[in-house]
Amino acid sequence: MNKQKLNEPSAHKEDGVEKRRRFIKGAGLAAPVVLSLANRSAFGAAAGCLSQQVSGNVSQAGAGSCSSGISVASWGATTPTIGISKGNIALSAPLPNPTTTNVTNTATWIAEGKTYVLTATIRQYAYSYIWIGTSYDYGILTTQRTILSLTRDNSTRTGAFTFPTSGVTTSPVGSTFFTTLFLSGTSKATGTTYQYINDPATGALTLISSKAVSSVGILTRSYFSGGTAYNDSTAFSGSSITTSLRANLSVAGLNANSVAALLNAVYTPASTPPYVLTVEQVKGLCATPPTEKLPPNTTLTNFLASTFS
């Protein structure tokens, strides 16, 4: 009886050791799984490269050897940001002297028996912008600066004046320049420089206070014209789409996704790990017929979308 009691602690001790061994062994097997899950959560941008996805190896250890790019919304923001971050735009480098065009408009009216002649000397500036980290032209931003001078019976007048509501003769004949800029009955001042951004989509002019285009503040995508064409030799050569890369970022689906994928792939410096697709792979997937193989069980539109974070 006493022997049995003496042996019980020993048996319990052995049982405890064995349990600890099983726990440690089990924990050792489970730890990599937990760590792997934690890593996938912490680095959500990790992704399988195209070759891994095509071959079905994305579940293996190298699945995170590529990374996701930024989204269509980041590349094609309605209000683009002038800056140095991925997705931002900047003046073409080296900074160009903007192309300029000079135009003169005059408006003549009679008030209180005196003849007033308002002269607007207009200088239009065209600035070329690119997407930061790429060689692709985002588009051209056109602004115009207007300096006013006024005479009354051929004598120079200075200071504020009110543009009349009627009885105005313009040169060129029929010009709507003054009514577009100033609106009838509004007050302006001679000798003041007024700067506007031209919206090529609507013809509207937006007054900006600074002469420095980089400090305009919030820009609108529609302010820009031109830009690298979708079917440019450096982009999707052979495509029937002739509009700009910028314009196609607002066309939901394959158009927008293909442009975002191209910009992610070409961006310099490349991310570490690199983007899921190379430039040639993006072009190959989007070619007609395609020269790159698409991963199974997906469409090109959906696959490209899956490569953005």
C-alpha positions as CSV (number, residue, x, y, z in Angstrom):
1,M,0.0,0.0,0.0
2,N,2.8,2.4,1.0
3,K,4.7,1.3,-2.1
4,Q,1.8,2.2,-4.3
5,K,1.5,5.7,-2.7
6,L,5.3,6.2,-3.1
7,N,5.0,5.4,-6.7
8,E,2.1,7.7,-7.5
9,P,4.1,11.0,-7.4
10,S,6.7,9.4,-9.7
11,A,4.0,8.4,-12.1
12,H,2.4,11.8,-12.0
13,K,5.8,13.4,-12.6
14,E,6.4,11.2,-15.6
15,D,2.9,12.1,-16.9
16,G,3.6,15.8,-16.5
17,V,6.9,15.5,-18.3
18,E,5.3,13.7,-21.2
19,K,2.5,16.3,-21.4
20,R,5.1,19.1,-21.5
21,R,7.0,17.3,-24.2
22,R,3.8,16.9,-26.3
23,F,2.9,20.5,-25.7
24,I,6.4,21.7,-26.8
25,K,6.4,19.4,-29.8
26,G,2.9,20.6,-30.8
27,A,3.8,24.2,-30.2
28,G,6.9,23.8,-32.3
29,L,4.8,22.6,-35.2
30,A,2.2,25.3,-34.8
31,A,4.5,28.2,-34.4
32,P,5.5,28.6,-38.1
33,V,1.8,28.6,-39.0
34,V,1.0,31.3,-36.5
35,L,4.0,33.3,-37.6
36,S,3.0,32.9,-41.2
37,L,-0.5,34.1,-40.6
38,A,0.8,37.1,-38.6
39,N,3.2,38.0,-41.5
40,R,0.4,37.8,-44.0
41,S,-1.7,40.2,-41.9
42,A,1.2,42.6,-41.2
43,F,2.3,42.7,-44.8
44,G,-1.0,42.7,-46.7
45,A,0.6,44.0,-49.9
46,A,2.5,40.7,-50.3
47,A,1.4,38.8,-53.4
48,G,2.5,36.0,-55.7
49,C,4.4,36.9,-58.9
50,L,2.7,36.2,-62.2
51,S,4.8,33.1,-62.8
52,Q,3.8,31.7,-59.4
53,Q,0.1,32.3,-60.0
54,V,0.2,30.8,-63.4
55,S,2.0,27.7,-62.1
56,G,-0.2,27.4,-59.0
57,N,2.7,27.9,-56.6
58,V,1.3,30.8,-54.7
59,S,0.7,28.7,-51.6
60,Q,4.3,27.9,-51.3
61,A,7.0,29.8,-49.3
62,G,7.7,32.2,-52.2
63,A,4.2,33.5,-52.4
64,G,5.2,36.8,-51.0
65,S,8.1,37.4,-53.4
66,C,6.1,40.1,-55.2
67,S,4.0,43.0,-53.9
68,S,0.7,44.7,-54.8
69,G,0.7,48.1,-56.6
70,I,-1.4,51.2,-55.9
71,S,-4.9,51.4,-57.1
72,V,-6.6,52.9,-60.1
73,A,-8.0,55.6,-57.8
74,S,-4.5,56.6,-56.7
75,W,-3.1,56.9,-60.2
76,G,-6.2,58.6,-61.7
77,A,-7.4,60.8,-58.8
78,T,-10.0,63.3,-59.8
79,T,-7.9,65.9,-58.0
80,P,-4.3,65.0,-58.7
81,T,-1.6,66.0,-56.3
82,I,1.6,67.8,-57.4
83,G,4.2,66.1,-55.2
84,I,6.9,63.4,-55.0
85,S,4.9,60.3,-53.9
86,K,3.8,57.4,-56.0
87,G,0.7,58.4,-57.9
88,N,1.5,62.1,-57.8
89,I,2.3,64.3,-60.8
90,A,5.1,66.8,-61.4
91,L,6.4,69.1,-64.1
92,S,8.3,67.3,-66.7
93,A,12.0,67.0,-65.7
94,P,14.1,68.9,-66.4
95,L,11.7,71.8,-65.7
96,P,10.7,73.2,-69.1
97,N,10.1,76.8,-70.1
98,P,6.3,76.6,-70.8
99,T,5.2,77.2,-74.3
100,T,3.5,80.6,-74.5
101,T,1.0,82.3,-76.8
102,N,0.1,86.0,-76.7
103,V,-3.3,87.3,-77.6
104,T,-4.9,90.8,-77.3
105,N,-8.6,91.5,-76.9
106,T,-10.2,94.9,-76.7
107,A,-13.6,96.1,-75.5
108,T,-15.0,99.5,-76.3
109,W,-18.0,101.3,-74.9
110,I,-19.3,104.8,-74.4
111,A,-20.3,106.2,-71.0
112,E,-21.3,109.7,-70.1
113,G,-20.2,110.8,-73.6
114,K,-16.7,109.5,-73.2
115,T,-15.1,106.5,-75.1
116,Y,-13.6,103.8,-73.0
117,V,-11.2,101.2,-74.5
118,L,-10.2,98.2,-72.3
119,T,-7.2,96.2,-73.6
120,A,-6.5,92.7,-72.2
121,T,-3.1,91.3,-73.0
122,I,-3.4,87.6,-72.6
123,R,-0.5,85.2,-72.3
124,Q,-1.3,81.5,-72.3
125,Y,1.1,79.1,-70.7
126,A,1.2,75.4,-71.4
127,Y,2.9,73.2,-68.8
128,S,3.6,69.5,-69.4
129,Y,3.2,67.1,-66.4
130,I,4.3,63.5,-65.9
131,W,3.4,60.8,-63.3
132,I,6.2,60.8,-60.8
133,G,8.6,57.8,-61.3
134,T,7.5,57.2,-64.9
135,S,8.2,58.6,-68.3
136,Y,4.6,58.8,-69.2
137,D,3.0,62.3,-69.8
138,Y,0.1,62.9,-67.5
139,G,-1.1,65.8,-69.7
140,I,-0.7,69.5,-70.4
141,L,-2.0,72.2,-68.0
142,T,-2.9,75.5,-69.7
143,T,-3.2,78.7,-67.8
144,Q,-3.6,82.2,-69.0
145,R,-2.5,85.5,-67.4
146,T,-4.3,88.7,-68.3
147,I,-3.1,92.2,-67.7
148,L,-5.6,95.0,-68.2
149,S,-5.1,98.6,-69.4
150,L,-7.9,101.2,-69.8
151,T,-8.1,104.5,-71.6
152,R,-10.8,107.1,-71.6
153,D,-10.8,109.4,-74.7
154,N,-7.2,108.1,-75.3
155,S,-6.1,109.0,-71.8
156,T,-4.8,106.3,-69.5
157,R,-6.9,105.4,-66.6
158,T,-5.8,103.5,-63.5
159,G,-7.4,101.8,-60.6
160,A,-10.8,100.0,-60.4
161,F,-13.5,100.1,-63.0
162,T,-16.8,98.3,-63.7
163,F,-17.3,96.4,-66.9
164,P,-20.6,97.6,-68.5
165,T,-23.6,95.4,-68.8
166,S,-24.4,96.5,-72.4
167,G,-23.2,98.5,-75.4
168,V,-19.8,96.9,-75.6
169,T,-18.0,96.3,-78.9
170,T,-15.3,93.7,-78.9
171,S,-12.3,93.0,-81.0
172,P,-12.0,90.3,-82.3
173,V,-15.7,90.9,-83.2
174,G,-18.0,88.6,-81.3
175,S,-15.3,87.7,-78.7
176,T,-16.8,86.5,-75.4
177,F,-13.5,86.9,-73.6
178,F,-14.5,89.7,-71.4
179,T,-17.9,88.5,-70.4
180,T,-16.5,85.0,-69.8
181,L,-13.8,86.3,-67.5
182,F,-15.3,89.3,-65.8
183,L,-19.1,88.9,-66.2
184,S,-21.1,92.0,-66.9
185,G,-21.3,94.5,-64.1
186,T,-18.3,93.2,-62.2
187,S,-15.4,95.4,-60.9
188,K,-11.8,94.8,-61.9
189,A,-8.6,96.8,-61.6
190,T,-6.1,98.0,-64.3
191,G,-2.5,96.9,-64.0
192,T,-3.5,93.7,-62.1
193,T,-2.5,90.3,-63.4
194,Y,-5.4,87.8,-63.4
195,Q,-4.5,84.2,-63.8
196,Y,-6.9,81.5,-64.9
197,I,-6.8,77.8,-65.6
198,N,-8.4,76.7,-68.8
199,D,-10.7,73.7,-68.6
200,P,-10.5,72.1,-72.0
201,A,-13.4,69.9,-71.3
202,T,-15.9,72.7,-70.6
203,G,-14.2,75.9,-71.8
204,A,-14.6,77.3,-68.3
205,L,-11.9,79.5,-66.7
206,T,-11.0,79.1,-63.1
207,L,-9.4,82.1,-61.4
208,I,-6.3,81.2,-59.4
209,S,-4.4,83.7,-57.2
210,S,-0.8,82.6,-57.6
211,K,1.4,82.8,-60.7
212,A,3.2,79.7,-59.6
213,V,1.4,76.7,-61.1
214,S,2.9,74.4,-58.5
215,S,1.0,76.3,-55.8
216,V,-2.3,76.3,-57.5
217,G,-3.6,74.0,-54.8
218,I,-6.4,71.5,-55.8
219,L,-6.3,70.8,-59.5
220,T,-8.9,68.9,-61.4
221,R,-8.1,66.1,-63.8
222,S,-10.3,67.7,-66.5
223,Y,-7.9,70.8,-66.5
224,F,-5.4,68.7,-68.4
225,S,-5.3,67.9,-72.1
226,G,-3.1,65.6,-74.2
227,G,-0.8,63.2,-72.5
228,T,0.7,59.9,-73.6
229,A,-1.8,58.0,-75.7
230,Y,-3.0,54.5,-74.7
231,N,-1.7,53.0,-78.0
232,D,1.7,54.9,-77.8
233,S,4.7,52.8,-78.8
234,T,5.8,52.9,-75.2
235,A,2.4,51.8,-73.8
236,F,-0.1,49.5,-75.5
237,S,1.2,49.6,-79.0
238,G,-1.3,48.2,-81.6
239,S,-4.4,49.0,-79.5
240,S,-7.2,50.8,-81.3
241,I,-7.6,53.1,-78.2
242,T,-6.2,56.5,-79.1
243,T,-7.2,58.5,-76.0
244,S,-4.7,59.2,-73.3
245,L,-3.6,57.0,-70.4
246,R,-5.0,59.6,-68.1
247,A,-8.4,59.5,-69.8
248,N,-8.6,55.7,-69.7
249,L,-8.0,55.7,-65.9
250,S,-11.6,57.0,-65.7
251,V,-13.0,54.2,-67.8
252,A,-13.8,51.5,-65.3
253,G,-12.8,47.9,-66.1
254,L,-10.0,46.7,-68.3
255,N,-9.1,50.2,-69.6
256,A,-8.4,51.6,-66.1
257,N,-6.9,48.4,-64.7
258,S,-4.5,48.0,-67.6
259,V,-3.2,51.6,-67.2
260,A,-2.8,51.3,-63.5
261,A,-0.9,48.0,-63.9
262,L,1.4,49.5,-66.5
263,L,2.2,52.5,-64.3
264,N,2.8,50.2,-61.3
265,A,5.1,48.1,-63.4
266,V,7.1,50.9,-64.9
267,Y,7.4,53.0,-61.6
268,T,11.0,53.8,-60.6
269,P,12.4,53.1,-58.1
270,A,10.8,49.7,-58.1
271,S,9.2,48.5,-54.9
272,T,10.9,45.8,-52.7
273,P,9.7,43.2,-53.3
274,P,8.8,44.2,-56.9
275,Y,5.3,44.6,-58.3
276,V,3.5,41.4,-59.4
277,L,4.0,42.2,-63.1
278,T,6.8,43.4,-65.2
279,V,6.2,46.0,-67.9
280,E,6.5,43.4,-70.6
281,Q,4.1,41.1,-68.8
282,V,1.5,43.8,-68.5
283,K,1.8,44.5,-72.3
284,G,1.7,40.8,-73.1
285,L,-1.4,40.2,-71.1
286,C,-3.2,43.1,-72.7
287,A,-2.0,42.3,-76.2
288,T,-4.4,41.0,-78.9
289,P,-3.8,38.1,-79.0
290,P,-2.1,37.9,-75.6
291,T,1.5,36.8,-75.4
292,E,1.4,36.1,-71.7
293,K,-0.5,33.4,-69.9
294,L,-3.3,34.4,-67.5
295,P,-3.6,32.6,-64.1
296,P,-6.4,30.0,-64.1
297,N,-10.0,30.7,-63.1
298,T,-10.0,34.5,-63.6
299,T,-10.5,37.2,-66.2
300,L,-7.9,39.7,-67.2
301,T,-9.9,42.6,-65.7
302,N,-10.2,40.8,-62.4
303,F,-6.7,39.6,-62.3
304,L,-5.2,43.0,-62.9
305,A,-7.5,44.4,-60.2
306,S,-6.2,41.7,-57.8
307,T,-2.7,43.1,-58.2
308,F,-3.6,46.5,-56.6
309,S,-3.6,47.0,-52.8
